[in-house]
Amino acid sequence: MKKASIILDKDFIVGQIDKRIYGSFIEHLGRAVYGGIYEPGHETADELGFRKDVIDLVRKLNVPIVRYPGGNFVSGFNWEDSVGPVKDRPKRLDLAWFTTETNEVGLHEFASWAGKAGSDIMYAVNLGSRGPEQARDIVEYANHPGGSKFSDMRIANGRKDPFGIKLWCLGNEMDGPWQMGQKTAVEYGRTAREAAKMMKWVDPSIEVVACGSSSTEMPTFGSWELEMLDECYDNVDYVSLHRYYGNPTQDTPGFLARTMDMDDFIKSVVSVCDAVKGKKHSKHTINLSFDEWNVWYHSNEQDQEIWKQDKWNRALPLLEDIYNFEDALLVGSMLITLMKNADRVKVACLAQLVNVIAPIMTRNGGGAWAQTIFYPFCHASVYGRGTSLSTLVDSPVYSCKDYDDVPYIDATATMDEEGNVTLFAVNRDMKEDYELTVDLRSFGDLSIKEHILLHHDDVKAVNTEENPDNVLPTQGPGGTVDSGRATVKLPALSWNVIRLGK
């Protein structure tokens, strides 16, 4: 058995973990809304048409915030279309996803769903085909108590109390040529500045997220952030990051190393934010909102065929990736990366939540089940709260096509208010189990309370409606604690959660 070690100290911390790093995302895309969270007539549907079996699964994930309503969708979205009597709401062509949006579910309905799911809303405004004026108006509609045009419109639409939405996205991926209303960095920066000013004048308690470059592979990545922030630095609170990974070449070691890129991405954007802070002699620190992240590649060819055959229909089954066991391992490592950067990453959204590149799948008229990636996300969201600890990992390394010195053991740890420690670890080794020793001497008398293990002998194993428990967490082999040192076994290719308490 190979060996690796970790040193932890209760006084060596990264920072407090903002619970919002365990957020998710519902876009008006595919079957995320219609046939996902909302299906009137389904046997589990509540009085508003929301599937209670889906809500139950979402609540297990303990999702604190959900980004809504897009995504690419939002850059052509008129928020007024989604309020008022449902029968009067217009049907619109959605140019982002080549479908028809019926607006059956809008802000009021989604807010009701979010309340049932135990989540707050992170609302995205349209800065593509619209601008600061409409951004101001929706904040007034959502958050102002009353006595003005749009707050009184909300009250007339049946909602006396404000929605109280505290986090707002200033558009989406505005440097992308696929985006409606694509802008240059300077154009977007000025628009974001004016939108943020006006939105905060309506409600000074809100925070706003400016669009970072939509990908590190964009030729403008880096310069976009510099030029954009030069225009709006003191008016915004976060910069967004988006990143998806895939394994089309079926290179599992290379695929599992992709979080090396994710960590570099985070640190690059932090450095740009701080460079602009220095240039402006500002006391304001901008943090990060990693508000789209996941594995996404399985459904790409399928989606092209759907569009060829069925363009402009409602709720097309788009982006329905079926996740396998190796996807769950990478998602686990991506969560570890977010926790490692908790000092600057304050918001993150697994994209998305139901059916569309999602941990939860449904069948129209049928069941709902958890995909493989559901489990590491659930474990991190439930147990990864409190303080992120600086985790010194000594592990053998490997090389792959894109990276050298990839640690076989990817790990981090958190500490709660009572001094209990949770260790999250992925063993990337395809063949070898590891004996991991953890120095815990500064924490006092801890013992291993639980070892949760996710492992499957087949890296391509999936969960289905017929076999939802094919890839399922089990009790791990655990270990011992002696004189402040824990020794645990990490099986080959596994996600591990080791909970230590007094």
C-alpha positions as CSV (number, residue, x, y, z in Angstrom):
1,M,0.0,0.0,0.0
2,K,1.3,3.4,-0.9
3,K,1.6,6.2,1.7
4,A,0.7,9.8,1.9
5,S,0.5,12.3,4.8
6,I,-1.3,15.5,5.8
7,I,-0.4,18.1,8.4
8,L,-3.2,20.2,9.9
9,D,-3.2,22.8,12.6
10,K,-6.3,24.5,14.1
11,D,-4.5,27.9,13.9
12,F,-3.4,27.6,10.2
13,I,-6.5,28.6,8.3
14,V,-7.4,29.6,4.8
15,G,-10.6,31.5,5.8
16,Q,-14.2,31.1,6.7
17,I,-16.3,29.1,4.2
18,D,-19.2,31.1,2.9
19,K,-22.1,28.7,2.7
20,R,-22.9,30.1,-0.7
21,I,-20.1,28.2,-2.3
22,Y,-22.5,25.3,-2.2
23,G,-25.0,27.1,-4.4
24,S,-26.5,25.8,-7.7
25,F,-28.2,27.1,-10.8
26,I,-31.6,26.8,-12.5
27,E,-31.8,28.3,-16.0
28,H,-34.8,28.4,-18.3
29,L,-33.0,25.8,-20.4
30,G,-34.0,22.3,-21.4
31,R,-36.0,20.5,-18.8
32,A,-34.5,22.3,-15.8
33,V,-37.8,24.1,-15.1
34,Y,-40.5,22.5,-17.2
35,G,-40.3,18.8,-16.5
36,G,-37.7,19.3,-13.9
37,I,-38.7,21.3,-10.9
38,Y,-42.2,22.0,-12.4
39,E,-44.6,19.5,-13.7
40,P,-48.3,20.1,-13.0
41,G,-50.2,16.8,-13.1
42,H,-47.3,14.7,-11.8
43,E,-48.3,12.5,-9.0
44,T,-46.0,14.3,-6.6
45,A,-46.9,17.9,-7.8
46,D,-47.9,20.3,-5.1
47,E,-50.6,23.0,-5.4
48,L,-48.3,25.1,-7.6
49,G,-47.2,22.3,-9.9
50,F,-43.7,21.8,-8.3
51,R,-42.5,18.2,-8.0
52,K,-42.2,17.3,-4.3
53,D,-39.8,14.4,-5.1
54,V,-37.4,16.9,-6.7
55,I,-37.7,19.3,-3.8
56,D,-36.9,16.5,-1.4
57,L,-33.7,15.7,-3.3
58,V,-32.7,19.4,-3.5
59,R,-33.2,19.8,0.3
60,K,-30.9,16.8,0.8
61,L,-28.2,18.8,-1.0
62,N,-28.7,21.7,1.4
63,V,-28.4,24.3,-1.4
64,P,-28.2,27.8,0.2
65,I,-28.6,29.8,-3.0
66,V,-29.8,29.2,-6.6
67,R,-28.8,31.4,-9.6
68,Y,-31.8,32.2,-11.8
69,P,-33.1,32.6,-14.6
70,G,-29.8,32.3,-16.6
71,G,-27.3,31.8,-18.1
72,N,-27.3,32.6,-21.8
73,F,-31.1,32.8,-21.5
74,V,-31.0,36.0,-19.5
75,S,-29.3,38.1,-22.2
76,G,-32.6,38.1,-24.2
77,F,-35.0,38.0,-21.3
78,N,-37.6,40.6,-20.4
79,W,-38.3,40.2,-16.7
80,E,-41.8,41.8,-17.1
81,D,-42.8,38.8,-19.2
82,S,-42.6,36.5,-16.2
83,V,-44.8,38.4,-13.8
84,G,-48.6,39.0,-13.6
85,P,-51.4,36.6,-14.5
86,V,-49.9,33.5,-16.1
87,K,-52.6,33.4,-18.8
88,D,-51.5,36.9,-20.0
89,R,-47.7,36.2,-20.2
90,P,-46.2,36.1,-23.7
91,K,-44.5,33.2,-25.3
92,R,-41.1,34.2,-26.6
93,L,-38.5,32.7,-28.8
94,D,-35.4,32.0,-26.8
95,L,-32.4,32.7,-29.1
96,A,-29.9,31.3,-26.6
97,W,-31.2,27.7,-26.8
98,F,-33.5,27.8,-29.8
99,T,-36.6,26.9,-27.9
100,T,-39.9,28.7,-27.0
101,E,-40.2,30.1,-23.5
102,T,-43.8,30.1,-22.2
103,N,-43.1,32.1,-19.0
104,E,-45.4,29.7,-17.0
105,V,-42.8,29.9,-14.3
106,G,-41.6,33.4,-13.4
107,L,-40.2,35.3,-10.5
108,H,-43.2,34.8,-8.1
109,E,-43.4,31.1,-8.8
110,F,-39.7,30.5,-8.6
111,A,-39.5,32.4,-5.3
112,S,-42.2,30.0,-4.0
113,W,-40.2,27.0,-5.2
114,A,-36.9,28.4,-3.6
115,G,-38.7,28.8,-0.3
116,K,-39.9,25.2,-0.4
117,A,-36.3,24.1,-1.3
118,G,-34.7,26.1,1.5
119,S,-32.7,28.3,-0.9
120,D,-32.2,32.0,-1.5
121,I,-32.2,33.5,-5.0
122,M,-29.2,34.9,-6.9
123,Y,-31.0,36.8,-9.7
124,A,-29.3,37.6,-13.0
125,V,-30.3,40.8,-14.9
126,N,-30.3,41.2,-18.7
127,L,-27.3,43.4,-19.7
128,G,-27.3,42.0,-23.2
129,S,-30.3,43.2,-25.1
130,R,-31.3,45.5,-22.2
131,G,-29.4,47.8,-19.8
132,P,-29.2,49.7,-16.5
133,E,-32.7,51.0,-16.6
134,Q,-34.3,47.6,-16.7
135,A,-31.9,46.3,-14.1
136,R,-32.9,49.1,-11.7
137,D,-36.6,48.3,-12.4
138,I,-36.4,44.7,-11.4
139,V,-34.6,45.5,-8.2
140,E,-37.4,48.0,-7.4
141,Y,-40.0,45.3,-8.3
142,A,-38.3,42.7,-6.2
143,N,-37.0,44.6,-3.2
144,H,-38.8,47.9,-2.6
145,P,-41.5,47.9,0.0
146,G,-44.1,49.8,-1.9
147,G,-45.3,53.2,-3.1
148,S,-43.6,53.2,-6.5
149,K,-44.5,52.0,-9.9
150,F,-42.8,48.6,-9.9
151,S,-43.1,47.8,-6.2
152,D,-46.9,48.5,-6.5
153,M,-46.9,46.2,-9.6
154,R,-45.5,43.4,-7.4
155,I,-48.1,44.0,-4.7
156,A,-50.9,44.0,-7.4
157,N,-49.5,40.7,-8.6
158,G,-50.1,39.2,-5.2
159,R,-46.9,39.7,-3.3
160,K,-47.2,42.3,-0.6
161,D,-43.8,41.7,1.0
162,P,-40.6,42.3,-1.0
163,F,-38.7,39.2,-2.2
164,G,-35.5,40.6,-0.5
165,I,-33.1,39.3,-3.2
166,K,-29.6,40.2,-1.9
167,L,-27.3,38.9,-4.7
168,W,-27.5,40.0,-8.3
169,C,-25.6,39.0,-11.5
170,L,-24.8,41.8,-13.9
171,G,-25.5,39.8,-17.0
172,N,-23.8,36.6,-18.2
173,E,-20.7,35.8,-20.2
174,M,-20.8,39.2,-22.0
175,D,-17.6,38.7,-23.9
176,G,-18.9,35.6,-25.7
177,P,-19.8,35.8,-29.4
178,W,-22.7,33.4,-28.6
179,Q,-24.2,35.9,-26.2
180,M,-27.0,38.2,-27.2
181,G,-25.7,41.7,-26.8
182,Q,-22.0,40.8,-26.7
183,K,-19.8,43.7,-25.5
184,T,-16.2,44.7,-25.4
185,A,-14.7,44.9,-21.9
186,V,-15.0,48.7,-21.8
187,E,-18.5,48.7,-23.0
188,Y,-19.5,46.0,-20.5
189,G,-17.6,47.6,-17.7
190,R,-19.4,51.0,-18.1
191,T,-22.8,49.3,-18.4
192,A,-22.1,47.2,-15.3
193,R,-20.9,50.3,-13.4
194,E,-24.1,52.2,-14.2
195,A,-26.4,49.2,-13.5
196,A,-24.7,48.6,-10.2
197,K,-25.0,52.2,-9.2
198,M,-28.7,52.4,-10.0
199,M,-29.5,49.0,-8.5
200,K,-27.7,49.9,-5.2
201,W,-29.4,53.3,-5.1
202,V,-32.7,51.5,-5.1
203,D,-31.5,49.0,-2.5
204,P,-28.1,49.7,-0.8
205,S,-28.1,46.3,0.9
206,I,-27.6,44.2,-2.3
207,E,-24.3,42.8,-3.7
208,V,-23.6,42.4,-7.4
209,V,-21.4,40.1,-9.5
210,A,-19.6,41.4,-12.6
211,C,-19.0,39.1,-15.5
212,G,-15.5,37.8,-15.8
213,S,-14.3,36.4,-19.1
214,S,-16.4,33.5,-20.0
215,S,-13.5,31.1,-20.4
216,T,-9.7,30.9,-19.8
217,E,-9.6,29.9,-23.5
218,M,-11.0,33.2,-24.7
219,P,-8.2,35.3,-26.3
220,T,-9.2,38.2,-24.1
221,F,-9.0,36.3,-20.8
222,G,-7.1,38.5,-18.3
223,S,-7.3,41.7,-20.4
224,W,-11.1,41.5,-20.2
225,E,-11.0,41.5,-16.4
226,L,-8.4,44.3,-16.3
227,E,-10.3,46.6,-18.7
228,M,-13.7,45.7,-17.3
229,L,-12.7,46.3,-13.7
230,D,-11.0,49.5,-14.5
231,E,-14.5,50.8,-15.4
232,C,-16.5,49.4,-12.4
233,Y,-14.1,48.2,-9.7
234,D,-15.6,50.3,-6.8
235,N,-19.2,49.5,-7.8
236,V,-19.1,45.7,-7.8
237,D,-18.5,43.1,-5.2
238,Y,-17.6,39.9,-7.1
239,V,-16.2,38.8,-10.4
240,S,-17.7,35.6,-12.0
241,L,-15.8,32.6,-13.2
242,H,-17.2,29.8,-15.3
243,R,-15.5,26.4,-16.0
244,Y,-16.6,23.0,-17.4
245,Y,-14.4,20.0,-18.0
246,G,-14.9,16.9,-20.1
247,N,-13.2,13.6,-20.9
248,P,-13.8,13.0,-24.6
249,T,-10.5,11.2,-25.1
250,Q,-11.3,8.8,-22.2
251,D,-8.1,9.7,-20.4
252,T,-9.1,9.2,-16.7
253,P,-5.8,10.3,-15.1
254,G,-5.7,13.4,-17.3
255,F,-9.4,14.1,-16.6
256,L,-8.9,13.8,-12.8
257,A,-6.0,16.3,-13.0
258,R,-8.3,19.1,-14.4
259,T,-8.5,20.8,-11.0
260,M,-4.9,21.9,-11.5
261,D,-6.4,24.2,-14.1
262,M,-9.3,25.2,-11.9
263,D,-6.9,26.3,-9.1
264,D,-4.7,28.2,-11.5
265,F,-7.8,29.9,-12.9
266,I,-8.9,31.1,-9.5
267,K,-5.5,32.4,-8.6
268,S,-5.2,34.2,-11.9
269,V,-8.4,36.1,-11.5
270,V,-7.6,37.0,-7.9
271,S,-4.3,38.4,-9.1
272,V,-6.0,40.6,-11.7
273,C,-8.6,41.8,-9.2
274,D,-5.9,42.8,-6.7
275,A,-3.8,44.5,-9.5
276,V,-6.7,46.8,-10.2
277,K,-7.2,47.4,-6.5
278,G,-3.6,48.5,-6.3
279,K,-3.8,50.6,-9.4
280,K,-6.9,52.4,-8.0
281,H,-5.5,52.7,-4.4
282,S,-8.8,51.2,-3.3
283,K,-9.6,49.8,0.1
284,H,-12.3,47.6,-1.5
285,T,-11.5,43.9,-2.1
286,I,-13.3,42.1,-4.8
287,N,-13.9,38.4,-4.2
288,L,-15.0,35.7,-6.7
289,S,-18.3,34.1,-7.6
290,F,-17.5,30.8,-9.4
291,D,-21.1,30.7,-10.5
292,E,-20.9,28.0,-13.2
293,W,-18.8,24.9,-12.7
294,N,-19.3,21.2,-13.5
295,V,-18.5,18.4,-15.9
296,W,-20.1,18.9,-19.3
297,Y,-19.5,17.0,-22.5
298,H,-21.6,13.8,-22.6
299,S,-24.6,15.4,-24.3
300,N,-22.9,17.6,-26.9
301,E,-23.6,15.5,-30.0
302,Q,-27.1,14.6,-28.8
303,D,-28.0,18.2,-28.5
304,Q,-27.0,19.0,-32.1
305,E,-29.4,16.2,-33.3
306,I,-32.2,17.5,-31.1
307,W,-31.9,21.0,-32.6
308,K,-31.8,19.6,-36.1
309,Q,-35.1,17.7,-35.5
310,D,-37.0,19.8,-33.0
311,K,-36.0,23.5,-33.0
312,W,-38.2,26.0,-31.2
313,N,-40.3,23.6,-29.1
314,R,-40.8,24.0,-25.4
315,A,-38.5,22.4,-22.9
316,L,-36.3,20.4,-25.3
317,P,-34.3,17.7,-23.5
318,L,-31.0,19.6,-23.9
319,L,-27.7,19.2,-22.0
320,E,-28.8,16.0,-20.3
321,D,-25.4,14.6,-19.4
322,I,-25.5,11.2,-17.8
323,Y,-22.8,11.3,-15.2
324,N,-20.5,8.3,-14.4
325,F,-18.3,7.5,-11.5
326,E,-15.2,9.3,-12.7
327,D,-17.3,12.4,-13.1
328,A,-18.2,12.2,-9.4
329,L,-14.5,12.0,-8.6
330,L,-13.7,15.1,-10.5
331,V,-16.7,17.0,-9.0
332,G,-15.3,16.0,-5.6
333,S,-11.9,17.5,-6.5
334,M,-13.6,20.6,-7.8
335,L,-15.3,21.0,-4.4
336,I,-12.0,20.5,-2.7
337,T,-10.5,23.3,-4.9
338,L,-13.3,25.6,-3.9
339,M,-12.8,24.9,-0.2
340,K,-9.0,25.5,-0.6
341,N,-9.7,28.9,-2.0
342,A,-12.4,29.9,0.5
343,D,-10.6,33.1,1.4
344,R,-11.5,34.6,-2.0
345,V,-14.2,32.3,-3.5
346,K,-17.4,33.4,-1.6
347,V,-20.1,32.2,-4.0
348,A,-20.1,29.1,-6.3
349,C,-22.9,27.5,-8.3
350,L,-22.9,23.9,-9.5
351,A,-24.4,24.2,-13.0
352,Q,-27.1,23.1,-13.0
353,L,-29.5,21.5,-10.5
354,V,-32.1,19.4,-12.3
355,N,-31.9,17.5,-15.7
356,V,-29.5,20.1,-17.3
357,I,-25.9,19.0,-16.5
358,A,-27.3,18.2,-13.1
359,P,-27.0,16.0,-10.0
360,I,-30.7,15.3,-10.1
361,M,-32.6,13.7,-13.1
362,T,-36.2,13.2,-13.7
363,R,-38.5,11.5,-16.2
364,N,-41.6,13.4,-17.3
365,G,-44.4,11.6,-15.6
366,G,-41.9,9.3,-13.9
367,G,-39.3,9.2,-11.1
368,A,-36.5,11.4,-9.9
369,W,-33.1,10.0,-9.0
370,A,-29.6,11.1,-7.9
371,Q,-26.8,11.0,-10.4
372,T,-23.2,10.1,-9.3
373,I,-22.2,13.7,-8.8
374,F,-25.0,14.2,-6.3
375,Y,-23.0,12.5,-3.6
376,P,-19.8,14.5,-3.3
377,F,-21.8,17.7,-3.7
378,C,-24.1,16.6,-0.9
379,H,-21.2,15.6,1.4
380,A,-19.4,18.9,0.9
381,S,-22.5,21.0,1.3
382,V,-23.6,19.2,4.5
383,Y,-20.2,18.7,6.2
384,G,-17.9,21.3,4.5
385,R,-19.0,24.3,6.6
386,G,-17.1,26.4,9.1
387,T,-13.4,27.1,8.6
388,S,-11.2,26.0,5.7
389,L,-7.9,24.7,7.1
390,S,-4.6,25.0,5.4
391,T,-3.9,21.4,4.3
392,L,-0.3,20.4,3.8
393,V,-0.4,17.2,1.7
394,D,2.6,15.1,1.0
395,S,1.7,12.6,-1.8
396,P,3.3,10.8,-4.6
397,V,2.6,12.5,-7.9
398,Y,2.1,11.6,-11.6
399,S,2.3,13.2,-15.0
400,C,-0.3,13.3,-17.7
401,K,-0.7,15.0,-21.1
402,D,-1.4,18.5,-19.8
403,Y,0.1,18.5,-16.3
404,D,3.1,17.4,-14.3
405,D,3.4,16.7,-10.6
406,V,-0.3,15.9,-10.1
407,P,-0.8,14.6,-6.5
408,Y,-2.4,11.2,-6.3
409,I,-4.1,12.4,-3.1
410,D,-6.2,15.6,-3.5
411,A,-7.4,16.7,-0.1
412,T,-8.6,19.5,2.2
413,A,-10.1,19.8,5.6
414,T,-12.6,22.0,7.5
415,M,-13.2,22.7,11.2
416,D,-16.6,23.5,12.8
417,E,-17.2,25.7,15.8
418,E,-16.9,22.8,18.2
419,G,-13.5,21.9,16.9
420,N,-14.6,18.9,14.9
421,V,-12.6,18.2,11.7
422,T,-13.8,16.9,8.4
423,L,-11.3,15.7,5.9
424,F,-12.3,15.4,2.2
425,A,-9.9,13.4,0.0
426,V,-9.9,12.0,-3.6
427,N,-7.5,9.1,-4.4
428,R,-6.7,9.6,-8.1
429,D,-4.7,6.4,-8.3
430,M,-6.4,3.9,-10.6
431,K,-4.8,0.9,-9.0
432,E,-3.3,1.5,-5.6
433,D,-4.9,2.0,-2.2
434,Y,-3.2,4.6,0.1
435,E,-2.4,4.7,3.8
436,L,-2.9,8.3,4.8
437,T,-1.6,9.7,8.0
438,V,-3.0,12.9,9.4
439,D,-1.2,15.0,12.0
440,L,-4.0,16.3,14.3
441,R,-2.0,17.1,17.4
442,S,-3.2,20.7,17.8
443,F,-6.9,19.7,17.9
444,G,-6.8,17.7,21.2
445,D,-8.5,14.4,21.6
446,L,-10.2,13.5,18.3
447,S,-11.4,10.1,17.1
448,I,-12.8,8.9,13.7
449,K,-16.6,9.1,13.9
450,E,-17.4,8.2,10.3
451,H,-15.7,7.4,7.0
452,I,-17.9,7.9,4.0
453,L,-16.7,6.2,0.8
454,L,-17.7,6.6,-2.8
455,H,-16.1,3.9,-5.0
456,H,-17.0,1.7,-8.0
457,D,-14.9,-0.7,-9.9
458,D,-16.1,0.7,-13.2
459,V,-15.2,4.3,-13.8
460,K,-18.1,4.5,-16.4
461,A,-20.7,3.2,-14.0
462,V,-23.9,5.4,-13.9
463,N,-27.1,5.7,-11.9
464,T,-30.5,5.3,-13.8
465,E,-34.1,5.4,-12.9
466,E,-34.1,1.6,-13.0
467,N,-30.9,1.3,-11.0
468,P,-30.5,4.5,-8.9
469,D,-28.2,2.9,-6.4
470,N,-25.6,1.6,-8.7
471,V,-23.0,4.2,-7.5
472,L,-23.8,4.9,-3.9
473,P,-21.8,6.0,-0.8
474,T,-20.9,3.2,1.6
475,Q,-19.1,3.0,4.9
476,G,-15.4,3.3,4.3
477,P,-12.6,1.2,6.0
478,G,-11.9,4.0,8.5
479,G,-8.8,3.9,10.7
480,T,-7.3,4.7,14.0
481,V,-6.1,7.8,15.9
482,D,-3.1,7.4,18.2
483,S,-1.2,10.2,19.9
484,G,-2.8,12.9,17.7
485,R,-2.1,11.0,14.5
486,A,-4.9,9.5,12.4
487,T,-4.2,6.6,10.0
488,V,-6.9,5.9,7.4
489,K,-7.1,3.8,4.2
490,L,-8.1,5.5,1.0
491,P,-9.1,2.9,-1.6
492,A,-8.0,3.3,-5.2
493,L,-10.1,5.7,-7.2
494,S,-12.3,7.0,-4.4
495,W,-14.0,9.9,-2.8
496,N,-13.6,10.0,1.0
497,V,-15.2,12.0,3.8
498,I,-13.5,11.3,7.2
499,R,-15.3,13.0,10.1
500,L,-13.3,13.4,13.3
501,G,-14.8,14.6,16.6
502,K,-14.3,14.6,20.3
